[in-house]
Amino acid sequence: MIDKARTEQTSEIRELWKICFPKEDPRYIDFYFKNIYDPRNCYVNVVDGKVVSAIMRNPHAIMFNGRVLQASMLVGAATLPDYRRQGHMKELMDVVLDACEHSELITMIQSEDPSLYEQFGFRTIYRRTDYKIERKDVKRITNFGCAYEPTAIDLLKVYSAFIRRFNGFYPRDLEYFVRYKKEITAVGGKIVAYYDGKDHIRGYAVMIPQGNELRVEEIVYLDSMSLVKLCNAALQERRIVHLLVSEAENLSLVFPNAPKKTFGSTMCRLNDASLFIRVFNRRVITVEDAFGISRRPLNLNEFA
């Protein structure tokens, strides 16, 4: 039976995540279910009184070509191992996508295996690049101006200035950054900001240790000095740093010898092509057509 999750099923769904996502940091799972999870946004497939499949549909707005579009990010699509290949997730996705089609233009999902969701009309639209940098790749400068406790309002200010270069992004607010700081702390990470000589914030980097390496999950910078300052701060934490940015950000001019790898990040589904045509007055058929009219590079750098 497919239904919206009930509050009393929360611990069961959290345990399903821990079973199905063994690579996920358990600290993040605990944070998610404490601070983000809402049973009203969760769909479950129940067999013999047991939750065997679940998927979250987190509503979001995205800015696209100057308009705010209603959208959602599907996360946590999971089925217990003993119940896989029996059609439970397909049944669940059909119900969830039917709900999406009646209320939003765009639905998003992220997966390491795009083939799982291409059958449902999703296509990889947004890609990211992973720059692997070491000390030799970055000009050594002092960390003067770097701060390890930036305020949420400062993070919002610099993000708002940075994101104007892009399209397809989530409009973030102060509440977002208050929660974001707690999330990064919960998984053992930190947010380092860079301020100029006038104490104006010019960028920040979200740093998450992964063994002997460091993953910079998000870096926001208003100029090359901000970028280099933040990368120097990251290299003080670990010898090898993975710097993740949008595919459109060509950092090879700054780090010409750093190896890089581009990978698919966000898949999107166009739920109503005719409505999209009316909104933007552009003829489209596929989701690739829809995002192809973007005036600026995409930045779909969200995960929940």
Secondary structure, 3 states (H helix, E strand, C coil): CEEECCHHHHHHHHHHHHHHCCCCCHHHHHHHHHHCCCHHHEEEEEECCEEEEEEEEEEEEEEECCEEEEEEEEEEEEECHHHCCCCHHHHHHHHHHHHHHCCCCEEEECCCCCHHHHCCCCEEEEEEEEEEECHHHCCCCCCCCEECCCCHHHHHHHHHHHHHHCECECCCCHHHHHHHHHHHHHCCCEEEEEECCCCCEEEEEEEEEECCEEEEEEEEECCHHHHHHHHHHHHCCCCEEEEEEECCCCHHHCCCCCCEEEEEEEEEEECCHHHHHHHHCCCCCCHHHHHHCCCCCECCCCCC
